[in-house]
Amino acid sequence: MKQKINRLSSNVERFEKLINNYSIRKKESIQKSMIRPLYQEVLKTLFFVLIIIIDTLIPLEIFQVLPNIINFIVALIVLTIFLFVELNIYNRLWGAKGRWSLEKYKEKSDKKKDITN
């Protein structure tokens, strides 16, 4: 009976750790999103929605139109090209050295804090 209790308590402890880590990551994510202006977060979300639509509908249409053997290959090639272009666009806008990167806004907020102090 003791083994079951120990196993249950260890499972509960692991689950609690998992929930705590998730809540910490979620809190940090929310704090990071509060640094940027709201319109940039909206544009980022719209970008993701547009990517999902493009990456599903166009390869599926190619898959449906072309003959059997060729449709897999062409659909995968088109999907790969789309993903490569979309990743480049994302990195140029929201990446580490992008136009709207978090680091730039952190620097601005740090400068504002230094001026007020």
C-alpha positions in Angstrom: 0.0 0.0 0.0 2.9 2.4 0.7 4.2 2.0 -2.8 1.0 3.2 -4.3 0.9 6.2 -2.0 4.4 7.1 -2.9 3.9 6.6 -6.6 0.7 8.7 -6.4 2.4 11.5 -4.4 5.3 11.6 -6.9 2.9 11.8 -9.8 1.1 14.6 -8.1 4.3 16.5 -7.4 5.4 16.1 -11.0 2.0 17.4 -12.2 2.3 20.4 -9.8 5.8 21.2 -11.1 4.5 21.0 -14.7 1.6 23.3 -13.9 3.9 25.8 -12.1 6.4 25.8 -15.0 3.5 26.3 -17.5 2.1 29.2 -15.5 5.5 30.9 -15.2 6.1 30.6 -19.0 2.6 31.9 -19.7 3.2 34.9 -17.4 6.5 35.7 -19.1 4.9 35.4 -22.5 2.2 37.8 -21.5 4.7 40.2 -20.1 6.8 40.0 -23.3 3.7 40.7 -25.4 2.9 43.8 -23.3 6.2 45.4 -24.3 5.2 45.8 -28.0 2.5 48.2 -29.2 -0.9 46.5 -29.6 -1.0 47.0 -33.4 2.2 45.0 -33.8 0.7 42.1 -31.8 -2.4 42.3 -34.0 -0.3 42.3 -37.1 1.6 39.3 -35.8 -1.6 37.4 -35.1 -3.0 38.2 -38.6 0.3 37.1 -40.1 0.0 33.7 -38.4 -3.7 33.4 -39.5 -2.7 34.2 -43.1 0.1 31.7 -43.0 -2.2 29.0 -41.8 -4.7 29.7 -44.6 -2.1 29.9 -47.3 -0.2 26.8 -46.1 -3.3 24.7 -46.1 -5.4 25.8 -49.0 -2.9 26.2 -51.8 -1.1 22.9 -51.3 -4.4 21.1 -51.0 -5.6 22.7 -54.2 -2.4 21.6 -56.0 -2.9 18.2 -54.5 -6.4 18.0 -55.9 -5.7 19.4 -59.4 -2.6 17.5 -60.4 -2.3 13.7 -61.2 -1.7 11.2 -58.5 2.0 10.8 -58.3 3.0 14.3 -59.1 0.6 15.9 -56.7 2.4 14.8 -53.5 5.8 16.0 -54.8 4.6 19.4 -56.1 2.4 20.1 -53.0 5.4 19.4 -50.7 7.7 21.5 -52.8 5.2 24.4 -52.8 4.7 24.0 -49.0 8.4 24.1 -48.4 8.9 27.2 -50.5 6.0 28.9 -48.7 7.4 28.0 -45.3 10.9 29.3 -46.2 9.5 32.6 -47.4 7.3 33.0 -44.4 10.1 32.3 -42.0 12.2 34.9 -43.6 9.4 37.5 -43.4 8.8 36.6 -39.8 12.5 36.9 -38.9 12.8 40.2 -40.7 9.9 41.7 -38.8 9.7 40.0 -35.4 13.0 38.0 -35.2 15.9 38.7 -32.8 17.3 41.5 -35.1 14.0 42.3 -36.8 12.3 45.6 -37.3 9.8 45.0 -34.4 12.0 42.8 -32.2 11.4 42.7 -28.5 15.0 43.7 -27.8 14.4 47.1 -29.4 11.4 47.8 -27.3 13.2 46.6 -24.2 16.0 49.1 -24.9 13.4 51.8 -25.4 11.7 51.0 -22.1 15.0 50.8 -20.3 15.9 54.3 -21.6 12.5 55.6 -20.5 13.1 54.2 -17.0 16.6 55.8 -16.8 15.2 59.2 -17.9 12.4 59.1 -15.2 14.9 58.1 -12.5 
